[in-house]
Each structure stands twice: as structure tokens, then as C-alpha cells.
Amino acid sequence: MRGLRKLIPYKAEDVSPYERPLTTAELKGFAAAFSVEAWRSFSLPFINVMQVVPGMRDYVIPAYQLDKNVIAKFPGLSHFAGIRVIGLRKPLSS
């Protein structure tokens, strides 16, 4: 995915040149000090394409449902998801 991002000339105005997506390893490292309550991935690359292609924007909301169903059926694709939500719980101190 990182290689594909370099090929796409689109840059959002609100993203600095130093920002980049965190890797799964980085997210797991950050979460290591917590109890992971939930981990959900969504927004496969076709969602991003639909958001910038004229005429496709009207279908973004239904596409998120398709996205959810595709990831549920093929969990390995979650690796390609652009958004991850992690529910963490701070451990109780002794």
C-alpha cells in the first residue's frame, strides 16, 4: 500500500508532508501497555477512490456497508484498510 500511495498524486490539504499511516506493528506496540477491548479495520482503498471520483460520491455511504461485509467475509483484507479503530482499556493499578 505504501508503494501505491507514492504513485497517486493526490494530497489532502490538511495533511502535512511528515504525516504517514501507522503500521500494524506500531499500533500493536502502542497498545501493548493496554488491554485491547476492540480492534476494527475499515475503509478499503475503493472507498478513497469513490470519494474523489466525480459521480461516485453519492455511493460512498452504501460502499461503507459493502466494505464492512467484504472485510467480515475476508478478514485478511483488513490489512489494506485505511482506518483502524482500537478500543483500549488502561490496566487497573495495583
N, C-alpha and C positions, 0 to 999 in steps of 0.2 A: 504494500500500500504506500509505503514511503516513496518508493520509486515512481509510482503513478502520480503521486501528488506533485512531484517535481516537473512532470510533463504537462500538467494542467496549469495554464497561465492565470487562472482566476485567483485573486487575492482579495479577501474581505478588508474593507477599510478599517474596521475596528480591531484587527489582529496585527500585533507588532511583528517585525521580522524575526524576533527572537522566540516567539511562541511556537510550540510544536505539540503534537499529541503525546500524551504519556504512553509508555509501553505497558503491556500487561505485567511485566516483571517489576516495573517502577510502581504500578498501582498495588501490586501484592506486597512490595517492600513497605510502602506507606501504611498499608492496612495491617501489617504484621503485629503491631502493638495493640490491635483492637480485636474484638470478636466480630467476625463478618456475619451480619444478620441477613443480608441480601446482596445479590450481585446480578444486575440486569444489563444486557447489552442491546442496543437498538440503533437504527439509522444506518442500514447498509448503504453502500455507495449510490445505489439507484435513487435513493431519497434526495441526496445532494444534487444529483443531475436534474431531477424533476423540479427542484426549487429554482434553478437558474434558466431552464429551457422555457421560452415563451410558449404558452398554451398548455403546459404540463402543470403549472402551479395550482390549477383548480383541482388536481387529483392527488395532491400531497397528503391530505388527511386520510383518504382511503388507502393510500400507499403505506402509511404507517401501520395500518391493520395487516396489510399483506406482509410487511416487514416483520411484524410480530409473529405471524403464522409461519413464515419461512424459517425464522430463527428457532422457533419451537420444534419444527419438523427436522431441521438440520442444524443442531446446536454448534457444530464445528464452524459454521459461518459467522458466529458471533465474534470470532477473531477479526473479522473485517468490518465490524460495526464501528461507526464513528463516535458514538456516545455510549458511555458506561455510567451507570448509577450504582453506587455502592452504599449499602446501609451498614454503618459501623456502630458498635457499642463499646464505650470505654469500659475496661475491666474494673470491677469493684476493687478498691484498695483494701488491703488487709489491716 
